[in-house]
Amino acid sequence: MEDANVGLIWDEGPPRRYRPILAARDTTGLATRHVTVLAPDPAEVALHGAVAHRLAESRAKRSFLVLGVPATHVDHAPGVLVESYGAEVIDLSETLIDAMRRLAVARGLPWLAALNADAEPTASRPGQGLRSLVTAALPAVTDAIAAALAVPGDAPLVLTEPALLARYDAVKPILGPWLDLATSRPRALWLVVPQLHANHGAVVDGRPLPLAAPGQFVRVDRDWLDARRTLEGSTA
């Protein structure tokens, strides 16, 4: 028992038993209880945790990170990153859809027809037409990322909603160059991906992201996000 350091010693006196090293005071009406343990301050977790360290390091080195966020908190994560790091956010799916819509109008193609083509087989004529529209719209996404990164400053650029790019096999063409460890980036670039039951790690819609190194993935747990939201709310 001494080796286990559980705070008990053997008492030979009746009744023979193990008892606490420090005997409890005599009492007639109050029961003993465990010592109260205070939880750490959420602000301390947020400011000095491993996640905060990785993000601060990435911001300083202007690196690319994939942030794995629990699906229940994926909508809150961009706001936390904006408040905590002054980040700028680009919704990749929204950017692609806007570019596709503009091209459809320019080509005289009804937008509803383009939407309906998404349900058609890829090899069908509508499916091929939609793929052509997506291919033509992808440079607009690349340009949006490049333009945002070119803005002077040290705030990171946060990319969200990559599912549509994954659907059309466009993740590597759009993000591949930025994943290269040798690439020089004007600012840190962070991609937020939801962590779902069947999609854990650097995965989007079941498709692995082409990371250049395992260290480019950071798991952002819900406790860190909740602590950050609490901290930012208290200082607002």
Secondary structure in CASP SS format (residue, H / E / C, confidence):
PFRMAT SS
TARGET T0000
AUTHOR 0000-0000-0000
METHOD secondary structure of the structure
MODEL  1
M C 1.00
E C 1.00
D C 1.00
A C 1.00
N C 1.00
V C 1.00
G C 1.00
L E 1.00
I E 1.00
W E 1.00
D E 1.00
E C 1.00
G C 1.00
P C 1.00
P C 1.00
R C 1.00
R E 1.00
Y E 1.00
R E 1.00
P E 1.00
I C 1.00
L C 1.00
A C 1.00
A C 1.00
R C 1.00
D C 1.00
T C 1.00
T C 1.00
G C 1.00
L C 1.00
A C 1.00
T C 1.00
R C 1.00
H C 1.00
V C 1.00
T C 1.00
V C 1.00
L C 1.00
A C 1.00
P C 1.00
D C 1.00
P H 1.00
A H 1.00
E H 1.00
V H 1.00
A H 1.00
L H 1.00
H H 1.00
G C 1.00
A H 1.00
V H 1.00
A H 1.00
H H 1.00
R H 1.00
L H 1.00
A H 1.00
E H 1.00
S H 1.00
R H 1.00
A H 1.00
K H 1.00
R C 1.00
S C 1.00
F E 1.00
L E 1.00
V E 1.00
L E 1.00
G E 1.00
V E 1.00
P E 1.00
A H 1.00
T H 1.00
H H 1.00
V C 1.00
D C 1.00
H C 1.00
A H 1.00
P H 1.00
G H 1.00
V H 1.00
L H 1.00
V H 1.00
E H 1.00
S H 1.00
Y H 1.00
G C 1.00
A C 1.00
E E 1.00
V E 1.00
I E 1.00
D E 1.00
L H 1.00
S H 1.00
E H 1.00
T H 1.00
L H 1.00
I H 1.00
D H 1.00
A H 1.00
M H 1.00
R H 1.00
R H 1.00
L H 1.00
A H 1.00
V H 1.00
A H 1.00
R C 1.00
G C 1.00
L C 1.00
P C 1.00
W H 1.00
L H 1.00
A H 1.00
A H 1.00
L H 1.00
N H 1.00
A H 1.00
D C 1.00
A C 1.00
E C 1.00
P C 1.00
T C 1.00
A C 1.00
S C 1.00
R H 1.00
P H 1.00
G H 1.00
Q H 1.00
G H 1.00
L H 1.00
R H 1.00
S H 1.00
L H 1.00
V H 1.00
T H 1.00
A H 1.00
A H 1.00
L H 1.00
P H 1.00
A H 1.00
V H 1.00
T H 1.00
D H 1.00
A H 1.00
I H 1.00
A H 1.00
A H 1.00
A H 1.00
L H 1.00
A C 1.00
V C 1.00
P C 1.00
G C 1.00
D C 1.00
A C 1.00
P C 1.00
L E 1.00
V E 1.00
L E 1.00
T E 1.00
E C 1.00
P C 1.00
A H 1.00
L H 1.00
L H 1.00
A H 1.00
R H 1.00
Y C 1.00
D C 1.00
A C 1.00
V H 1.00
K H 1.00
P H 1.00
I H 1.00
L H 1.00
G H 1.00
P H 1.00
W H 1.00
L H 1.00
D C 1.00
L C 1.00
A C 1.00
T C 1.00
S C 1.00
R C 1.00
P C 1.00
R C 1.00
A C 1.00
L E 1.00
W E 1.00
L E 1.00
V E 1.00
V E 1.00
P E 1.00
Q E 1.00
L E 1.00
H C 1.00
A C 1.00
N E 1.00
H C 1.00
G C 1.00
A C 1.00
V E 1.00
V E 1.00
D C 1.00
G C 1.00
R E 1.00
P E 1.00
L C 1.00
P C 1.00
L C 1.00
A C 1.00
A C 1.00
P H 1.00
G H 1.00
Q H 1.00
F E 1.00
V E 1.00
R E 1.00
V C 1.00
D C 1.00
R H 1.00
D H 1.00
W H 1.00
L H 1.00
D H 1.00
A H 1.00
R H 1.00
R H 1.00
T H 1.00
L H 1.00
E H 1.00
G H 1.00
S H 1.00
T H 1.00
A C 1.00
END
